[in-house]
């Protein structure tokens, strides 16, 4: 299993650490140890730098995260626009259905005592994260696509 990229190694992390280093080197050292954007926002909020600097750092984080989300949506829209067949246009719904069916089936099997099937506790959080990512990516992507089409019509 691959390890999660540390915040300081992510694109958002590099930008924020660079800006924080200019604004307040002590804050940059604190942010080196955070593991997620949520932790970074928390540390920025707790820091004793000027409110304007806090707002700038937080805005930079949000802007970069939005750019990353927009690039994913743009890839999905490009996939939809290509006339490469049925599968390319239906990958997201199929993955969503597959995950729901498989994880529901596994959950049902795990809950029946007479069937010797048990999902290890280590996998519960993995299943939860995969389902959350798939459902949020599908419905979030669809919502973004719909919003973009409505904005283009105006």
N, C-alpha and C positions, 0 to 999 in steps of 0.2 A: 504494500500500500504506500502511496506517495505521501510525503509530509507536506503540510500546509506551508505556503510561502510566508515568511515572517513579514510583518508590517514594514519594517525598514527596508526590505528587499522589493516591495511592491512599488509600482509607479507612483501611487498616491503617497506612500511612505517616503520615497526619495524626494518628492516635491516638498512635502511638509517638513521633513527633516532639514532640507536645505534652507527653506524660508525661516524655520524656527532657529536655525543656527545663526542666521543674520540678525534676527530680532532679539534672541536671548539664548546664548550658548548653553546655559544651564538647562533650559527647557528642552533643547535639542538632545542633551544627554539623557534626560528623563524619557523622552520619546523613543530613544534607542531601544529601551526595554519593553515597549508595548507590543502586543501581539495582534491587535486588530484596530480597525478605524474607530470602533466604539471606544476602546481603551484610550486611543489617542485623543479623541474629543473630550473624554473625561479628564485626562491629564492637562489638556489645554485649558479647560474650564477651571481647573483647580489652581493653575499657575498664577503667579503674582505679576504677570505682565499687563500692560495697558489693555483696556477693553477693546480699543480699536485694533490692536495687534491680534487679540483673541479672535475677533470677528473676521479679520483678514485670513488667518490660518484656517478657521473653520470653513469660511467661504471657499478657500482654495481646495479643501478636501471635498466639499460637496460638488464643486465644479468638476473636479477630476473624476469623481465617481459617476457623475452624470454623463461625462464624455465616454466613459467605459461602457455604461449601459446603452448609450446611443449607438456605439459602434457594434454592440451585439445585435441590437434591433436592426441596424442597417444591413448586417450580414444576413439576418433572417429575411428581411425584405428582398434582398438580392436573390436569395434562394427561391423565394416565391415568384420572382419575376422571370426566372430562367425557365424556358420550356424544356426541361429535362425529364419530364415524366411525372407520373403519379406519386412515386415514392418520395421525391424531393419535396413535394408540396405537403405531404402528410406525415413527415417524420415526427414532428412535435406532437400531434394528436396521438399517433401510434405509441410513442414512448410514454405519454401520459396514461393511456389506457393500459399498456403493458405493466407499468409500475403499480397502478391501482389494483389490477387483477392479481398480479403476483404477490404483492405485499398483503392484500386482503386474504388471499388463499393461505399464505404462510401464517398470518395471524389467526385465522380460523383453525388451521391444523395445530398450532401451538396451544390453543385454548381447549382442545379436546383431550381429556386425560387418557382415553383408551388408545390414542394413536401415539406411538413413540417418536414424536417430533417435537423438538424444542429449539427455539431461537435463543442463542446465547445472548446474555445481557450486553456484551460488547457490541453486538450488531444492532441493538435497538436504536442507539443514537445515530448509527450510520443509516439505517432505514429511514429514520425520522428526517435526517438531513437531506437524503436523496429525494424523498417525497416532497419535502418543502421546496427544494430547489426546482424540481420538475414542475410542480403545480404553480409556483410563483413565476417561473420563467414562461410557462405556457400562457397563463392568464395575464401576467404583467406584459408580456410581449404582445398579446392580442389587444389588450387595452391601449398600449402605445401605438400599435398599428391603426387602430380605429381612431384614436385622437389625432394622429398625423393625417389621416384621410379626411377627417372633418375640417381640420385647419387648412388643408390644401384647397378644399372646396370654397372656403370663404374668400 
